[in-house]
Amino acid sequence: MSLILLSFLLFIPILLLLRRGRNPSKRFPPGSLGIPIIGQSLGLLQAMRGNTAEKWIQERINKYGPISKLSLFGKPTVLIYGQDANKFVFSSDGNTIGNQQTQSIKRILGDRTLLELSGEDHSRVRGALVSFLKPESLKRYVGKMDEEVRSHLQMHWQGKQQVKVLPLMKTLTFNIICSLLFGLERGKQRDRYLDPFQEMIQGMWSVPINVPFTRYSRSLRASARIQTMLKEIVHKKRIELEQNAASPPQDLISCLLGMVDEDGKQVMTDKEIFDNIKLVMVAGHDTSSVLITFIIRLLANEPDIYAAVLQEQEEIAKGKPSGEALTWEDLSKMKYTWRVAMETLRMFPPIFGGFRKAATDIEYNGYLIPKGWQIFWVTAMTHMDSSIFPEPSKFEPSRFENQASVPPYCFIPFGGGARICPGYEFSKLETLVSIHYLVTRFSWKLCSDNFFSRDPMPVPSQGLPIQIWPRRLS
C-alpha cells in the first residue's frame, strides 16, 4: 500500500469527525490539523524534550489566540489557555466535558481508570480510591513511609560522596508504592516490577503507532507484563482476605478487594482495580520523584530558603527521641517546607498538561468544539503568567503563605475542581517525609546545574548529580 493511500485512509476518521461536528452558524477555532494521525505531535514532543514546550505553546497563542485547533496523538484537538479556560475544563460536568486521555495513555494504563471514567462510574471508583488515599487513612501509614525513607538513605546515600538524585528518588518512590499499595516488602519479588514499570511509563506520551522498536510498542508490552504481575498479587490477596489473613486497610489492593456494596458485591471490578493501580503507580512514582528532585535542585541554589527549611525540620527532630519515626502531627508542622514544595510545583509542574473530551458540541469563546474532539489544557501557562504571579521566574515560597490569595484555577499542578488528583495527600506525605530526612542528614551542592527536558515530566539530563556530606543523624 502506498504511503499516500495509507495517509488518506488514516485521515478518513478525522474527516468524518469534522463533517459530523460542522455547524454552518459556528466557526472552528483557527489552526490546522496537520498531517493525518501525526498532526503536531512530533513538534510538541520535540519541544518538550528540548525544554521549549512553553515557548512552543506561547507561539501558538501569539499566532492564533487563546483557542486553536491542532491534532495531537492521533486525534483532532483544541488547545485552550488561561484562567477562564482552566475553570471551563475543571468545572464543567461530564455531560459537557468528559474524561478521556490520549490513545497512548488509554492503551497503556487501561480504559477503566479515573482518567477515562465519567458520571456514576467515576464517582464510584474515585470514592473507593479516596477511602485509602484520604488524610484520615494515610495517618496510619506515616510510620511505614518513614521506615522506607530511612532504609533508602541508609542503603543508597550513607557513605557516598556523590549521587544522582532523580534515579534514587524514582527508586525510593517505587519502593514506597510497592509497600503501601501492594504490601510487597523489600526483596526479589518487589525488584522484578521495577524494569517493566519504568518501561511502561516511557511511552505514555507518544504517537500511538504500534510497530516494533517504538516507545509506544515497548510500553504496551511492559504494561501487559505489569498486568500479569498484578493479577498474581490480586489473586493472592483475595485468598488471604477469604482466609481472614489480611484486613482490608493493610494495603491499597486489599482495601479495594475488601470493599463491597449493600448487596455484598465488590465495589470495583478486577479490571478497574488493575487499571487504577497502574494509574496510582504512575502518579505516586513519577510526580513525587520529580518534585523531590527539583526541591533538592532549588534548595542548592537558594541558601536562605534552604536554611529556613533546615531550621523548621531540625526543630521537629529536636522535639523527638532519637530514632523515633515521624508522626502525622510532625508533618502538620512542616508548613514552610510545603510552601517550598508548592512553589517548586508552580515553576516545574510534573504534569505539563492534560486532556479531556468534548462530550457534546460545545461553543467556547465564540468557536465550536465538536463532539468527540480532545481538549488540551497546559499547566505551566498560568503558573508563569506575570499578571497572576509577579516575577514568575523568581523562586518565592512566600507566594503560598495565604493560599486564598492565589486566584482560583491558576495554580493547578494536581488538576482542579471535583476532579483534583486523589493522590494529592499521598504525594504530600512522600515529599515531606523525604525532605525531612534529606535536609537533617545531609548537606549537598550541585555538581552541575544541568539542562532538563520533559519526557513528559521534567527530567534533568544527567539525573541531577550532587556532592553530599553527612550532617548528624536525627
C-alpha positions in Angstrom: 0.0 0.0 0.0 1.5 3.4 -0.9 2.2 6.0 1.7 -0.3 8.4 0.0 -3.1 5.8 0.1 -2.3 4.9 3.7 -2.4 8.6 4.8 -5.7 9.0 3.0 -7.3 6.0 4.8 -6.0 7.2 8.1 -7.4 10.7 7.5 -11.0 9.4 6.8 -11.9 9.2 10.6 -10.8 12.8 11.1 -12.8 14.0 8.0 -15.9 12.2 9.4 -15.5 13.9 12.7 -15.2 17.3 11.0 -18.3 16.7 8.9 -20.3 15.4 11.9 -19.4 18.3 14.0 -19.8 21.1 11.4 -22.4 23.7 12.1 -22.7 26.4 9.5 -23.5 29.0 12.1 -20.4 28.3 14.2 -16.7 28.6 13.4 -14.0 26.1 14.1 -11.0 27.5 16.1 -8.2 28.8 14.0 -5.2 26.5 13.2 -4.5 23.3 11.3 -4.8 19.6 11.9 -1.6 19.0 10.1 -0.5 15.6 8.8 -3.1 12.8 9.4 -2.5 10.9 12.7 0.8 12.6 13.4 -0.5 16.2 13.3 1.6 18.4 15.6 2.5 15.6 18.0 6.1 15.3 16.9 6.6 19.1 17.1 5.2 19.2 20.7 7.2 16.1 21.8 10.4 17.6 20.3 9.8 20.9 22.1 9.2 19.1 25.4 12.4 17.2 25.1 14.2 20.4 24.2 12.7 22.2 27.2 11.0 24.7 24.9 7.4 23.4 25.2 6.1 26.5 26.9 7.6 28.6 24.1 6.0 26.2 21.5 2.6 26.7 23.2 3.1 30.5 23.5 4.0 30.8 19.8 0.6 29.1 19.0 -1.2 31.5 21.4 0.6 34.5 19.8 -0.4 33.3 16.3 -4.0 32.0 16.9 -5.1 33.4 20.3 -6.2 31.6 23.4 -8.0 28.8 21.5 -6.8 26.9 18.4 -7.2 23.6 16.7 -4.4 21.1 16.1 -4.0 17.3 16.0 -2.2 15.5 18.9 -1.5 11.8 19.3 -3.9 10.8 16.6 -7.0 12.9 17.4 -8.3 16.4 16.4 -7.7 18.7 19.4 -8.5 22.1 20.7 -5.8 23.9 22.8 -7.3 26.4 25.3 -5.4 28.7 27.5 -5.8 30.8 30.6 -7.6 31.1 33.9 -11.0 31.0 32.2 -10.0 28.0 30.2 -8.9 26.1 33.3 -12.2 26.9 35.0 -14.1 25.8 32.0 -12.3 22.4 31.9 -12.4 21.7 35.7 -15.8 23.0 36.5 -17.8 21.6 33.6 -19.9 18.5 34.3 -19.5 15.2 32.5 -22.3 15.9 30.1 -20.2 18.8 28.6 -16.6 17.6 29.0 -15.8 14.0 29.7 -12.7 12.3 30.9 -10.6 10.9 28.1 -6.8 10.7 27.7 -4.7 10.2 24.6 -4.9 6.9 22.8 -1.4 6.0 24.1 -2.2 6.6 27.7 -5.5 4.8 27.4 -4.0 1.7 25.8 -1.1 1.6 28.3 -3.0 2.2 31.6 -6.3 0.9 30.5 -9.8 2.2 29.7 -11.2 2.0 33.2 -9.0 4.5 35.0 -10.3 7.6 36.7 -8.8 9.4 33.7 -11.4 7.7 31.4 -14.5 7.3 33.6 -17.4 9.8 33.9 -20.6 10.0 35.9 -21.6 7.3 38.4 -18.6 5.1 37.4 -16.2 7.9 38.1 -17.8 8.7 41.5 -17.8 5.0 42.5 -14.2 4.3 41.6 -12.9 7.6 42.9 -14.7 7.0 46.2 -13.1 3.7 46.5 -9.6 5.1 45.9 -10.1 8.1 48.1 -11.1 5.8 51.0 -7.5 4.7 51.1 -5.8 7.9 50.0 -7.6 10.4 52.2 -5.7 12.0 55.1 -7.7 10.0 57.8 -6.5 6.8 56.2 -2.9 7.9 55.4 -2.3 8.7 59.0 -1.9 5.0 59.6 0.9 4.7 57.0 3.3 7.6 58.1 5.4 5.1 60.1 5.7 2.7 57.2 6.7 5.5 54.8 9.2 6.8 57.4 10.8 3.3 57.5 11.1 3.2 53.7 12.8 6.6 53.5 15.3 5.9 56.3 16.1 2.5 54.8 16.6 4.0 51.4 19.0 6.7 52.7 21.0 4.1 54.7 21.4 1.9 51.6 21.9 4.4 48.8 23.2 7.7 50.4 25.1 6.9 53.6 28.8 6.7 53.0 28.6 8.2 49.4 30.3 11.3 48.2 28.3 11.8 45.1 24.8 10.6 44.0 22.4 11.1 41.1 19.2 12.4 42.7 16.5 11.5 40.1 17.2 7.8 39.7 17.4 7.4 43.5 14.2 9.3 44.1 12.5 7.0 41.5 13.8 4.0 43.4 12.5 5.5 46.7 9.0 6.3 45.5 8.8 3.0 43.7 9.6 1.2 47.0 7.0 3.2 48.9 4.4 2.4 46.3 5.2 -1.3 46.4 5.0 -1.3 50.2 1.8 0.7 50.7 -0.1 -0.2 47.5 0.8 -3.9 47.1 2.0 -4.9 50.6 5.3 -6.1 49.0 8.3 -5.9 51.3 11.9 -5.4 50.0 13.2 -8.3 48.1 13.3 -10.1 44.7 9.5 -10.1 44.2 9.4 -6.3 44.5 12.5 -5.8 42.4 11.1 -7.6 39.4 8.4 -4.9 39.0 10.9 -2.0 38.5 12.1 -2.5 34.9 8.7 -3.2 33.3 7.2 -0.3 35.3 9.9 2.1 34.1 9.4 0.9 30.5 5.6 1.2 30.7 5.6 4.9 31.6 8.1 5.9 28.9 5.6 5.7 26.1 2.6 7.3 27.7 3.0 10.5 25.6 3.8 9.1 22.2 2.3 8.7 18.8 0.1 5.6 19.0 1.5 3.6 16.2 2.2 0.1 17.4 5.2 -1.0 15.4 8.3 -2.8 16.8 11.1 -0.9 18.4 8.9 2.2 19.1 8.5 3.6 22.6 4.8 3.0 22.3 5.2 -0.7 21.4 7.7 -1.3 24.2 5.4 0.4 26.7 2.4 -1.7 25.6 4.4 -4.9 26.2 5.6 -3.7 29.6 2.0 -2.8 30.6 1.0 -6.3 29.7 3.7 -7.7 32.0 2.7 -5.4 34.8 -0.9 -6.6 34.3 0.1 -10.2 34.6 2.0 -9.4 37.8 -1.0 -7.5 39.3 -3.3 -10.5 38.6 -0.9 -12.7 40.6 -1.0 -10.2 43.5 -4.8 -9.7 43.4 -5.3 -13.5 43.4 -3.0 -13.9 46.4 -4.7 -11.0 48.3 -8.1 -12.4 47.6 -7.2 -15.7 49.1 -5.7 -14.0 52.1 -8.9 -12.0 52.6 -11.1 -15.1 52.3 -8.9 -16.8 54.9 -9.1 -13.7 57.1 -5.3 -13.4 56.9 -5.3 -9.7 55.9 -7.6 -6.9 56.9 -8.9 -4.6 54.1 -6.8 -1.4 55.1 -3.5 -3.3 55.1 -2.6 -2.0 51.6 -4.5 -0.5 48.7 -5.2 -3.7 46.8 -6.5 -5.4 50.0 -8.6 -2.3 50.7 -10.2 -2.3 47.2 -10.8 -6.0 47.2 -12.5 -5.7 50.7 -14.9 -3.1 49.6 -18.5 -4.4 48.9 -21.8 -2.7 48.4 -25.0 -3.3 50.4 -25.6 -6.4 48.2 -22.2 -7.8 49.0 -20.9 -7.2 45.5 -17.3 -6.0 45.1 -17.4 -2.2 44.5 -14.7 -2.2 41.8 -14.3 -4.8 39.1 -10.9 -6.6 38.8 -10.2 -4.6 35.6 -10.9 -1.4 37.4 -8.5 -2.4 40.1 -5.8 -3.4 37.7 -6.1 -0.2 35.6 -6.3 2.2 38.6 -3.4 0.5 40.4 -1.3 1.3 37.3 -2.6 4.8 37.4 -1.8 5.3 41.0 1.7 3.7 40.4 2.5 6.3 37.8 1.0 9.2 39.8 2.7 8.2 43.1 6.0 7.4 41.5 6.8 9.9 38.8 5.2 13.1 40.2 6.7 12.7 43.7 10.2 11.7 42.5 10.3 14.7 40.1 9.0 17.1 42.8 11.6 15.9 45.4 14.4 16.1 42.8 13.6 19.7 41.9 13.2 20.7 45.5 16.8 19.4 46.1 18.0 21.3 43.0 16.3 24.6 44.0 17.5 24.4 47.7 21.0 24.0 46.4 20.6 27.3 44.5 18.7 29.2 47.3 20.8 29.1 50.5 18.4 31.3 52.5 15.4 29.1 51.7 17.5 26.0 52.4 18.4 27.4 55.8 14.7 28.1 56.6 13.7 24.6 55.6 16.6 23.1 57.7 15.6 25.2 60.7 12.0 24.0 60.5 13.0 20.4 60.2 15.6 20.5 62.9 13.1 21.9 65.4 10.9 19.0 64.7 13.7 16.5 65.0 14.9 18.0 68.3 11.5 17.5 69.8 11.6 13.8 69.3 13.6 10.9 70.9 16.5 9.8 68.6 15.3 7.2 66.1 11.6 7.8 66.7 9.5 7.8 63.5 7.8 10.9 62.2 4.1 11.3 63.0 1.1 12.9 61.3 1.4 15.7 63.9 5.1 16.3 62.9 4.1 16.6 59.2 1.4 19.2 60.1 4.2 21.4 61.4 6.1 21.4 58.1 4.3 24.5 56.8 7.3 26.3 55.3 8.6 23.1 53.7 5.3 22.5 52.0 5.3 26.1 50.7 8.7 25.4 49.2 7.2 22.3 47.6 4.2 24.3 46.2 6.5 26.9 44.7 8.5 24.1 43.1 5.3 22.7 41.6 4.5 26.2 40.3 7.8 26.6 38.5 8.3 22.9 37.5 5.0 21.2 37.4 5.4 17.4 36.9 2.3 17.3 34.7 2.8 19.5 31.7 -0.9 19.4 30.7 -3.9 17.1 30.3 -6.7 16.1 28.0 -10.4 16.0 28.2 -13.1 15.1 25.6 -16.0 17.2 24.3 -19.0 15.1 25.3 -21.2 17.2 23.0 -20.8 20.1 20.6 -19.5 22.9 22.7 -19.5 26.6 22.0 -16.5 28.2 23.7 -15.2 31.7 23.2 -17.2 32.1 20.0 -15.9 28.9 18.5 -17.3 25.4 18.0 -15.5 22.4 19.7 -17.1 19.4 18.0 -18.3 16.4 20.0 -15.5 13.8 20.3 -12.6 16.3 19.9 -9.8 16.4 22.5 -9.5 19.4 24.7 -5.9 20.1 25.7 -5.0 22.4 28.7 -1.5 23.3 29.8 -0.5 23.7 33.5 2.5 26.0 33.3 1.0 28.7 31.2 -0.9 30.2 34.2 1.8 29.3 36.6 4.3 31.5 34.8 1.9 34.3 34.0 3.3 37.6 35.5 -0.2 39.1 35.8 -1.0 36.2 38.3 2.4 35.5 39.9 4.6 38.6 39.8 8.2 37.9 38.8 7.3 34.3 37.9 10.8 33.2 37.3 11.8 34.0 40.9 11.6 31.2 43.4 9.5 32.7 46.2 7.7 30.3 48.6 6.0 33.2 50.4 3.5 33.3 47.5 1.7 30.5 49.3 1.6 31.9 52.8 -2.0 32.7 52.2 -3.3 30.2 49.5 -6.6 32.1 49.4 -4.7 35.0 47.7 -3.9 32.8 44.7 -6.6 33.3 42.1 -8.7 30.2 41.5 -7.9 27.9 38.6 -4.4 29.4 38.2 -2.3 27.0 40.3 -3.2 23.6 39.0 -0.4 21.1 39.5 -2.9 18.5 40.7 -5.8 19.5 38.4 -8.7 21.3 39.8 -12.4 21.2 40.8 -14.1 18.0 41.7 -11.5 16.0 39.7 -8.4 17.2 41.6 -5.9 14.3 41.9 -7.0 11.9 44.7 -3.3 11.2 45.3 -2.5 14.7 46.3 -2.2 13.9 50.1 -0.2 10.8 49.3 2.3 12.8 47.3 2.5 15.5 50.0 3.2 12.8 52.6 6.0 11.2 50.4 7.6 14.7 49.9 7.6 15.9 53.4 9.0 12.7 55.0 11.7 12.5 52.3 12.8 16.2 52.6 12.9 15.9 56.4 15.5 13.2 56.4 17.4 14.6 53.5 18.0 18.0 55.0 18.6 16.8 58.5 21.1 14.1 57.5 22.9 15.6 54.5 24.2 18.8 53.0 24.8 19.0 49.3 25.8 21.1 46.3 25.2 20.6 42.6 27.9 19.1 40.5 26.4 21.0 37.6 23.0 22.7 37.3 22.4 20.7 34.2 19.8 21.0 31.4 16.5 19.3 31.8 13.9 18.2 29.3 10.3 16.9 29.5 9.6 13.3 28.8 6.7 14.2 29.5 7.8 15.2 33.1 10.8 17.4 33.7 13.9 15.3 33.8 17.5 16.5 34.5 19.5 15.3 31.6 22.2 13.8 33.8 19.9 12.7 36.7 21.0 15.7 38.8 24.3 14.7 40.2 25.2 16.2 43.6 28.1 16.1 46.1 26.9 15.1 49.5 28.3 15.1 53.0 26.7 13.9 56.2 25.1 16.0 58.9 24.1 14.5 62.2 21.6 11.7 62.5 18.3 12.8 64.0 
